[in-house]
Amino acid sequence: MSVRQSLSLVELFRATPAKTALLMIGPLALAAGQLGNSYVNGVSPLVSSAFAVVMLAFAVVATRHHAAEHRRRQLEAETNVDTAFESGISQQR
């Protein structure tokens, strides 16, 4: 049976703060900047809204990928520890 474990954003920020900030806050800042720029310069809100939606989708997908990558690294580290522990037990016998 597979157990799906959720990774919190706080844990992700603690593990890799720079990468997480770039993947989450960067696209959101770009979206907000583009919306503000279009308002100030009188560009069609349709274009800037579409850009903002794409950037939000990118932030979600990139953050999920980063969380999966972090979880995979954790599982590999746990597996390596378990394997080393088991090999130590078998060598003692």
C-alpha positions as CSV (number, residue, x, y, z in Angstrom):
1,M,0.0,0.0,0.0
2,S,1.4,3.4,-1.0
3,V,1.3,6.2,1.5
4,R,1.4,9.7,0.1
5,Q,3.2,12.1,2.3
6,S,2.7,15.8,1.9
7,L,5.7,18.1,2.0
8,S,5.0,21.4,3.6
9,L,6.3,24.7,2.1
10,V,8.0,25.5,5.4
11,E,10.0,22.3,5.2
12,L,10.9,23.0,1.6
13,F,12.0,26.6,2.5
14,R,14.1,25.2,5.3
15,A,15.8,22.6,3.1
16,T,16.6,24.9,0.1
17,P,15.6,28.5,0.8
18,A,17.1,30.1,-2.3
19,K,15.8,27.7,-4.9
20,T,12.3,27.6,-3.3
21,A,12.2,31.4,-3.2
22,L,13.3,31.7,-6.8
23,L,10.7,29.1,-7.9
24,M,7.8,30.5,-5.9
25,I,8.4,34.2,-5.4
26,G,10.1,35.0,-8.6
27,P,7.3,34.1,-11.0
28,L,4.7,35.8,-8.7
29,A,6.8,39.0,-8.6
30,L,7.1,38.9,-12.4
31,A,3.3,38.5,-12.7
32,A,2.6,41.4,-10.4
33,G,5.2,43.5,-12.1
34,Q,3.7,42.8,-15.5
35,L,0.1,43.6,-14.3
36,G,1.4,46.9,-12.8
37,N,3.3,47.7,-15.9
38,S,0.3,47.2,-18.2
39,Y,-1.8,49.4,-15.9
40,V,0.7,52.2,-15.9
41,N,1.4,52.1,-19.7
42,G,-2.1,51.4,-20.8
43,V,-1.5,48.0,-22.3
44,S,-4.5,45.6,-22.8
45,P,-5.2,43.9,-19.5
46,L,-6.0,40.7,-21.5
47,V,-2.3,40.3,-22.5
48,S,-0.9,41.0,-19.0
49,S,-3.6,38.8,-17.3
50,A,-2.7,35.9,-19.6
51,F,1.0,36.4,-18.7
52,A,0.2,36.4,-15.0
53,V,-1.9,33.2,-15.3
54,V,1.0,31.5,-17.1
55,M,3.5,32.6,-14.5
56,L,1.2,31.4,-11.7
57,A,0.9,28.0,-13.4
58,F,4.7,27.9,-13.8
59,A,5.2,28.7,-10.1
60,V,2.8,25.8,-9.1
61,V,4.4,23.3,-11.4
62,A,8.0,24.2,-10.6
63,T,7.3,24.2,-6.9
64,R,5.7,20.7,-7.1
65,H,8.6,19.4,-9.1
66,H,11.0,20.9,-6.6
67,A,9.1,19.3,-3.7
68,A,9.1,15.9,-5.5
69,E,12.8,16.2,-6.1
70,H,13.4,17.0,-2.4
71,R,11.3,14.1,-1.3
72,R,13.2,11.7,-3.7
73,R,16.5,12.9,-2.2
74,Q,15.1,12.2,1.3
75,L,14.0,8.8,0.4
76,E,17.3,7.9,-1.2
77,A,19.1,9.1,1.9
78,E,16.8,7.0,4.1
79,T,17.4,4.0,1.9
80,N,21.1,4.4,2.0
81,V,21.0,4.6,5.8
82,D,18.8,1.5,6.0
83,T,21.1,-0.4,3.6
84,A,24.2,0.6,5.6
85,F,22.4,-0.5,8.8
86,E,21.4,-3.8,7.4
87,S,24.8,-4.5,5.9
88,G,26.3,-3.8,9.4
89,I,24.0,-6.3,11.0
90,S,24.7,-9.0,8.5
91,Q,28.5,-8.4,8.9
92,Q,28.2,-8.9,12.7
93,R,26.7,-12.4,12.3
